[in-house]
Amino acid sequence: MEQHSSPSAASVYALPAAIVLAGALIAGAVLYTGAHSSSPALTGNVAAVAGTAGKTAGQRGAPQPSPSPALDGLRKVTKADHIRGSVSAPVKVVEFSDMDCPFCARFHPTMQRIMQEYKGKVAWVYRHYPLDSLHPGARPAAEAAECVAEQKGNDGFWQYADKYFAARSSGQQPDLDKLAMEVGVNMDQFSKCRSSRKYAKRVQEDADDATASGARGTPYSVVIAPNGQKFSLNGAQPYEAVRRMIDAALKLTK
């Protein structure tokens, strides 16, 4: 996970399935703090969730949700978002991503696999969070992706993102124009869109939403359960950790 600055421990709701969720996070943390992160940011989150799980296990009554102002600040998911899957899916994963972040490139195929195996159950929402100080090309790439979406819609956006992250995973610096041509956009319109920075505001709005939701690096995701409860997923977590978290979230019905 790449960061602007030292992260604060994310607040997590106390979940009826907290014990399962804590296990998922703890299992993921071992890998995360090794190959998936340049800082021990997740350790605090795991401790917080594990503590909540222990408290819940000792109580017979329904657990009370812990205050989480940062996650409550997350912008509502709507059809205006870039969504893979259905906006009405019971679980939503809102990912804040930097297109030039190597950890984001590592996490992208993990989420692709999740979407294949949880069809109809999970919606993957992509929001931009370019880390300008680390990746000066990330913001132009994000704006270019929006220019593709202008012509090719949601499907075109995801095709472009898939191609971009596949190139990044193989160590290449993607050619924005070449990828746009592969998706089939009108190149004159695409070039005008890029040069005018037509979607600079949208990209910044996503970045502001990331900050308001507690993000301090990328990738940073917020998992929304069917009952509306939210919890954070920091860094390029491995597939098994993400799967366990989603399984736990699916149990939190309204």
C-alpha positions as CSV (number, residue, x, y, z in Angstrom):
1,M,0.0,0.0,0.0
2,E,1.4,3.4,-1.0
3,Q,0.8,6.3,1.2
4,H,0.7,10.1,1.4
5,S,1.5,10.0,5.1
6,S,1.3,7.9,8.2
7,P,-2.3,6.4,8.4
8,S,-4.5,6.5,11.4
9,A,-6.2,3.3,12.5
10,A,-9.5,2.9,10.6
11,S,-12.7,2.7,12.6
12,V,-14.7,-0.5,12.1
13,Y,-18.3,-1.3,13.0
14,A,-18.9,-4.0,15.5
15,L,-20.3,-6.8,13.4
16,P,-22.5,-9.7,14.3
17,A,-20.0,-11.8,12.3
18,A,-17.0,-10.0,13.9
19,I,-15.2,-13.2,14.9
20,V,-15.2,-14.4,11.3
21,L,-14.2,-11.0,10.0
22,A,-11.4,-10.6,12.6
23,G,-10.0,-13.9,11.4
24,A,-10.1,-12.8,7.8
25,L,-8.2,-9.6,8.6
26,I,-5.7,-11.3,10.8
27,A,-4.9,-13.9,8.2
28,G,-4.6,-11.1,5.6
29,A,-2.4,-9.0,7.8
30,V,0.4,-11.5,7.8
31,L,0.8,-11.3,4.1
32,Y,-0.1,-7.6,3.9
33,T,2.6,-6.5,6.2
34,G,5.1,-8.5,4.2
35,A,4.9,-8.2,0.4
36,H,1.9,-6.0,0.3
37,S,2.9,-3.0,2.2
38,S,5.7,-0.6,3.0
39,S,4.3,0.1,6.4
40,P,2.6,-1.8,9.3
41,A,-0.6,0.3,8.8
42,L,-3.0,-2.7,9.0
43,T,-1.8,-3.9,12.3
44,G,-3.8,-1.4,14.2
45,N,-6.9,-2.3,12.2
46,V,-6.5,-6.0,13.0
47,A,-6.1,-5.3,16.7
48,A,-9.2,-3.1,16.7
49,V,-11.3,-5.7,14.9
50,A,-10.0,-8.6,17.0
51,G,-10.8,-6.6,20.1
52,T,-14.3,-6.0,18.9
53,A,-14.7,-9.7,18.1
54,G,-13.6,-10.7,21.6
55,K,-16.0,-8.3,23.2
56,T,-18.8,-9.5,21.0
57,A,-18.1,-13.1,21.8
58,G,-18.5,-12.4,25.5
59,Q,-21.9,-10.7,25.1
60,R,-25.1,-12.5,24.5
61,G,-27.0,-9.4,23.4
62,A,-26.8,-7.7,20.0
63,P,-23.5,-5.8,19.7
64,Q,-23.7,-2.0,19.4
65,P,-22.0,-0.4,16.4
66,S,-18.9,1.6,17.1
67,P,-18.8,5.2,15.8
68,S,-17.1,5.5,12.5
69,P,-17.3,9.1,11.2
70,A,-14.7,8.5,8.4
71,L,-16.5,5.6,6.8
72,D,-19.8,7.4,7.3
73,G,-18.4,10.1,5.1
74,L,-18.2,7.8,2.1
75,R,-20.1,9.1,-0.9
76,K,-23.2,7.0,-1.6
77,V,-22.8,4.5,-4.5
78,T,-25.0,5.4,-7.5
79,K,-25.3,4.6,-11.1
80,A,-23.0,7.5,-11.8
81,D,-20.1,5.5,-10.4
82,H,-18.0,3.1,-12.4
83,I,-19.5,-0.2,-11.3
84,R,-18.6,-3.7,-12.3
85,G,-21.6,-5.8,-11.4
86,S,-25.0,-4.6,-10.3
87,V,-25.6,-1.5,-8.2
88,S,-28.2,-3.5,-6.3
89,A,-25.7,-6.3,-5.4
90,P,-25.9,-7.1,-1.6
91,V,-22.2,-6.3,-1.0
92,K,-20.3,-3.4,-2.5
93,V,-16.5,-2.9,-2.6
94,V,-15.6,0.7,-3.2
95,E,-12.0,0.8,-4.2
96,F,-9.9,4.0,-4.2
97,S,-7.1,3.4,-6.6
98,D,-4.1,5.1,-8.2
99,M,-3.6,3.8,-11.8
100,D,0.2,3.9,-11.5
101,C,0.4,2.3,-8.0
102,P,2.1,-1.1,-8.2
103,F,0.0,-2.4,-5.3
104,C,-3.2,-1.4,-7.1
105,A,-2.0,-3.3,-10.2
106,R,-1.5,-6.3,-7.9
107,F,-5.0,-6.0,-6.3
108,H,-6.8,-5.6,-9.6
109,P,-6.7,-9.2,-10.6
110,T,-7.8,-10.2,-7.1
111,M,-10.9,-8.2,-7.5
112,Q,-11.5,-9.6,-11.0
113,R,-11.4,-13.1,-9.5
114,I,-13.8,-12.0,-6.8
115,M,-16.2,-10.7,-9.4
116,Q,-16.1,-14.0,-11.3
117,E,-16.8,-16.1,-8.2
118,Y,-19.4,-13.8,-6.6
119,K,-21.6,-13.0,-9.6
120,G,-24.7,-11.1,-8.5
121,K,-23.5,-10.9,-4.9
122,V,-20.7,-8.2,-5.2
123,A,-20.5,-4.9,-6.9
124,W,-17.0,-3.4,-7.5
125,V,-17.0,0.3,-7.5
126,Y,-13.9,2.1,-8.8
127,R,-13.0,5.6,-7.6
128,H,-9.8,7.5,-8.4
129,Y,-7.2,8.4,-5.8
130,P,-4.1,9.5,-7.6
131,L,-1.0,10.0,-5.4
132,D,0.5,12.9,-7.3
133,S,3.7,13.1,-5.2
134,L,4.5,9.5,-5.9
135,H,3.0,9.0,-9.4
136,P,2.7,12.2,-11.4
137,G,1.2,10.3,-14.3
138,A,-1.6,8.8,-12.3
139,R,-3.9,11.8,-12.5
140,P,-3.6,12.2,-16.3
141,A,-4.3,8.4,-16.6
142,A,-7.4,8.8,-14.5
143,E,-8.7,11.7,-16.5
144,A,-8.0,9.7,-19.7
145,A,-10.0,6.8,-18.3
146,E,-12.9,9.2,-17.8
147,C,-12.6,10.4,-21.4
148,V,-12.9,6.8,-22.5
149,A,-16.0,6.4,-20.4
150,E,-17.5,9.5,-22.0
151,Q,-17.5,7.7,-25.3
152,K,-17.7,4.0,-24.4
153,G,-19.6,4.1,-21.1
154,N,-19.1,1.9,-18.1
155,D,-18.0,-1.1,-20.1
156,G,-15.4,0.9,-21.9
157,F,-14.1,2.3,-18.7
158,W,-13.5,-1.1,-17.3
159,Q,-11.9,-2.4,-20.5
160,Y,-9.5,0.5,-20.3
161,A,-8.8,0.0,-16.6
162,D,-8.2,-3.8,-17.2
163,K,-5.8,-3.1,-20.0
164,Y,-4.0,-0.4,-18.1
165,F,-3.4,-2.5,-14.9
166,A,-2.4,-5.6,-17.0
167,A,0.3,-3.5,-18.6
168,R,1.4,-2.1,-15.3
169,S,1.5,-5.6,-13.8
170,S,3.9,-6.7,-16.6
171,G,6.2,-3.7,-15.9
172,Q,5.1,-1.5,-18.8
173,Q,4.2,2.1,-18.7
174,P,0.9,2.1,-20.7
175,D,0.5,4.3,-23.7
176,L,-2.8,6.2,-23.1
177,D,-3.6,6.8,-26.7
178,K,-2.8,3.2,-27.7
179,L,-5.1,1.8,-25.0
180,A,-7.9,4.2,-26.1
181,M,-7.6,3.0,-29.7
182,E,-7.8,-0.6,-28.5
183,V,-11.0,0.2,-26.7
184,G,-12.3,1.8,-29.9
185,V,-12.8,5.5,-29.1
186,N,-12.8,8.4,-31.5
187,M,-9.2,9.6,-31.1
188,D,-9.9,13.3,-32.0
189,Q,-12.6,13.5,-29.4
190,F,-10.4,11.6,-26.9
191,S,-7.5,14.0,-27.5
192,K,-9.7,17.1,-27.1
193,C,-11.2,15.7,-23.9
194,R,-7.7,15.0,-22.4
195,S,-6.2,18.4,-23.4
196,S,-9.2,20.3,-21.9
197,R,-8.9,18.3,-18.7
198,K,-12.7,17.9,-18.9
199,Y,-12.8,15.4,-16.0
200,A,-10.3,16.9,-13.7
201,K,-13.1,17.9,-11.3
202,R,-14.6,14.3,-11.2
203,V,-11.2,12.8,-10.5
204,Q,-10.6,15.3,-7.7
205,E,-14.0,14.6,-6.2
206,D,-13.1,11.0,-6.0
207,A,-9.8,11.8,-4.3
208,D,-11.6,14.1,-1.8
209,D,-14.0,11.3,-1.1
210,A,-11.1,9.0,-0.4
211,T,-9.6,11.4,2.1
212,A,-13.0,12.0,3.8
213,S,-13.4,8.2,4.1
214,G,-10.1,7.7,5.9
215,A,-7.8,6.8,3.0
216,R,-4.1,7.5,3.4
217,G,-2.7,5.3,0.6
218,T,-3.7,3.0,-2.2
219,P,-5.4,0.7,-2.7
220,Y,-7.9,1.6,-0.1
221,S,-11.3,-0.1,-0.2
222,V,-14.5,0.2,1.8
223,V,-16.7,-2.9,2.0
224,I,-20.4,-2.2,2.4
225,A,-22.5,-5.0,3.8
226,P,-26.2,-5.6,2.9
227,N,-27.3,-3.9,6.1
228,G,-25.3,-0.8,5.3
229,Q,-22.4,-1.4,7.8
230,K,-19.0,-0.4,6.4
231,F,-15.5,-1.6,7.2
232,S,-12.2,-0.8,5.6
233,L,-9.8,-2.9,3.6
234,N,-6.3,-1.5,3.4
235,G,-3.7,-2.4,0.8
236,A,-3.4,-5.2,-1.8
237,Q,-4.9,-7.9,0.3
238,P,-4.6,-11.5,-1.0
239,Y,-7.7,-13.2,-2.5
240,E,-8.3,-15.4,0.6
241,A,-8.5,-12.4,2.9
242,V,-10.8,-10.6,0.6
243,R,-13.0,-13.6,0.2
244,R,-13.4,-14.2,3.9
245,M,-14.3,-10.5,4.4
246,I,-16.9,-10.7,1.7
247,D,-18.4,-13.9,3.1
248,A,-18.6,-12.3,6.6
249,A,-20.2,-9.2,5.0
250,L,-22.8,-11.3,3.2
251,K,-24.1,-12.6,6.5
252,L,-24.9,-9.0,7.7
253,T,-28.4,-8.9,6.2
254,K,-30.9,-6.1,6.8
